[in-house]
Amino acid sequence: MECKPWYPADYKQALHNTVTAERLMELLKKPNCAPRFVYGVLMLPTVLKYIIEDQAVDITKSMTRACISGYKLHQISPRSPPVAVRTSNPYDTVQGMLVFGLDVNQRNLIYDFEGGLMNLVDARVQIWLKDSLPGHDIRSGQMIDAGMFAWLDSKEGLTPVEGTAWPLDGFLKETFYENIVKSQRRIILDTWGRLS
């Protein structure tokens, strides 16, 4: 996944997050907070916070890059977000973000958002861990069990996405994203106004 200079700061921060093995254990021990693999608009922390209806949480600290094998991205239309379709090729991959710490209510809100066209499935997702060795930046792979939404219907009429990650550029320029950003700003300003 690319990290272009003009991308939103919270998304760039999430892209650069790499957890240690110790931090991963803490995140996975949190009860009733199974991780979710996201690969479309929910990779953007601004959109994710809007969908889970929690503007106060710094969701970027709970996100890290991830990928899943045996799936390929497709689109229903040229401007639609992607859907992940299972393939018979284990070398097909989808890049996205793994999100930790979502409670049952937040996961249900994601289900309401994604569940209309796709089904929630169990997945084995790979992330990269940061190993703590003084003076060294070493990374190792780790497989994590997570939930994700996948397209289980026919691929007829779907268009394959080139590459392994959905390009966000077009979506970031759309009115839908702009309206989410404006909505969050209004919520923050209203909160500050009440605290003053």
C-alpha positions in Angstrom: 0.0 0.0 0.0 1.3 3.4 -0.9 1.7 6.2 1.5 1.5 9.4 -0.6 2.4 12.8 1.0 -1.2 14.2 0.5 -2.9 11.2 2.2 -4.7 12.0 5.5 -2.3 12.2 8.5 -4.2 9.6 10.5 -4.1 7.1 7.6 -0.3 7.6 7.2 0.1 7.1 10.9 -1.8 3.8 10.8 0.3 2.7 7.8 3.4 3.2 9.8 2.2 1.4 13.0 4.1 -1.8 13.7 3.4 -3.6 17.0 5.8 -5.5 19.1 5.1 -9.1 20.1 4.4 -7.9 23.7 1.9 -5.3 22.5 0.3 -7.9 20.2 -0.3 -10.2 23.2 -1.9 -7.3 25.1 -4.2 -6.5 22.2 -5.3 -10.1 21.7 -6.0 -10.7 25.4 -8.6 -7.9 25.5 -11.9 -9.8 26.0 -14.7 -9.7 23.4 -12.5 -7.6 21.0 -11.7 -9.9 18.1 -9.6 -8.2 15.4 -11.1 -7.2 12.0 -9.3 -7.1 8.7 -10.4 -4.2 6.6 -9.3 -3.4 3.0 -11.6 -0.8 1.6 -12.9 2.6 2.9 -12.6 1.3 6.5 -8.8 1.4 6.1 -9.1 5.1 6.6 -9.3 5.9 10.3 -11.6 8.9 9.7 -14.2 6.6 8.0 -13.7 3.8 10.5 -14.3 6.2 13.5 -17.4 7.6 11.7 -18.9 4.1 11.1 -18.2 2.9 14.7 -19.6 6.2 16.0 -16.6 7.0 18.2 -14.8 10.2 17.4 -12.9 10.3 20.7 -10.9 7.2 20.2 -7.4 7.3 18.5 -8.1 4.3 16.4 -4.8 4.7 14.5 -3.0 3.2 17.5 -5.1 0.0 17.1 -4.4 -0.4 13.4 -1.5 -2.0 11.5 -0.8 -3.1 7.9 -1.9 -6.6 7.1 -2.5 -9.0 4.2 -4.5 -12.1 3.5 -3.7 -14.8 1.0 -6.2 -16.7 -1.2 -8.3 -13.6 -2.0 -8.4 -11.0 -4.8 -10.0 -7.6 -4.8 -12.8 -6.9 -7.2 -15.2 -4.0 -7.8 -18.9 -4.0 -8.5 -18.6 -0.8 -10.5 -15.6 1.4 -11.4 -16.3 3.8 -8.5 -17.4 1.3 -5.9 -15.3 0.2 -2.9 -13.7 -3.2 -3.3 -14.9 -6.6 -2.3 -12.6 -9.5 -1.5 -13.3 -12.7 -3.4 -11.8 -16.0 -2.4 -9.7 -17.6 -5.1 -8.1 -21.0 -5.6 -4.6 -19.4 -5.9 -2.8 -19.1 -2.6 -0.5 -16.4 -4.1 -3.4 -14.0 -4.6 -3.3 -11.5 -1.8 -5.2 -8.5 -0.5 -3.5 -5.8 1.5 -5.4 -3.9 4.2 -5.3 -3.0 7.8 -5.9 -5.2 10.9 -7.9 -3.3 13.6 -7.6 -4.4 17.2 -9.7 -3.5 20.2 -13.1 -3.1 18.6 -15.9 -4.0 21.1 -19.0 -5.9 20.3 -21.1 -2.8 19.5 -18.4 -1.4 17.2 -18.0 -4.7 15.4 -21.8 -4.8 15.0 -21.8 -1.3 13.5 -19.2 -2.5 11.0 -21.4 -5.5 10.3 -24.3 -3.1 9.5 -22.1 -1.2 7.1 -20.5 -4.1 5.3 -23.0 -6.9 5.8 -25.4 -6.0 3.1 -23.4 -7.3 0.2 -20.8 -9.4 2.0 -20.5 -12.1 4.6 -18.4 -12.1 7.7 -15.8 -14.9 7.4 -12.9 -16.2 9.6 -9.5 -15.4 8.1 -5.8 -15.9 8.8 -4.2 -12.5 8.4 -0.4 -11.8 8.3 1.0 -8.8 10.1 4.6 -7.7 10.7 5.9 -7.4 14.2 8.7 -5.0 15.3 11.3 -6.9 17.2 13.0 -5.1 20.1 16.7 -5.4 19.6 18.8 -2.4 20.6 20.1 -0.6 17.5 18.2 -2.8 15.1 15.0 -2.5 13.2 14.0 -6.1 12.6 10.5 -7.3 11.5 9.0 -10.8 11.6 5.7 -12.1 10.2 2.9 -13.3 12.5 -0.4 -14.9 11.5 -3.5 -13.7 13.3 -7.0 -15.0 13.4 -9.5 -12.3 12.5 -12.9 -11.6 11.0 -13.3 -10.0 7.6 -16.1 -9.4 5.1 -15.8 -11.3 1.8 -17.9 -11.6 -1.3 -19.4 -15.1 -1.5 -21.7 -14.7 -4.5 -20.8 -15.2 -8.1 -17.9 -13.2 -9.6 -20.0 -12.6 -12.7 -20.1 -8.8 -13.4 -17.3 -8.0 -11.0 -14.1 -6.3 -12.3 -10.8 -7.4 -10.8 -8.7 -4.6 -9.2 -5.2 -4.3 -10.4 -2.7 -4.9 -7.7 -3.2 -6.2 -4.2 -4.4 -3.0 -2.5 -7.4 -0.8 -3.4 -6.2 2.7 -4.6 -7.8 5.3 -2.2 -7.0 8.3 -4.4 -10.4 8.6 -6.1 -12.4 8.0 -2.9 -10.4 10.6 -1.0 -11.6 13.2 -3.5 -15.3 12.2 -3.4 -18.0 14.1 -1.6 -18.8 11.1 0.7 -15.4 11.3 2.3 -15.4 15.1 2.4 -18.8 15.0 4.2 -17.4 12.5 6.8 -14.5 14.8 7.5 -16.8 17.8 7.9 -19.1 15.8 10.2 -16.2 14.9 12.4 -15.0 18.5 12.6 -18.5 19.6 13.7 -18.6 17.0 16.4 -15.2 18.1 17.7 -16.1 21.8 17.6 -19.4 21.0 19.4 -17.5 19.0 22.1 -15.0 21.9 22.6 -17.9 24.4 22.8 -19.5 22.3 25.6 -16.3 22.0 27.5 -15.5 25.8 27.4 
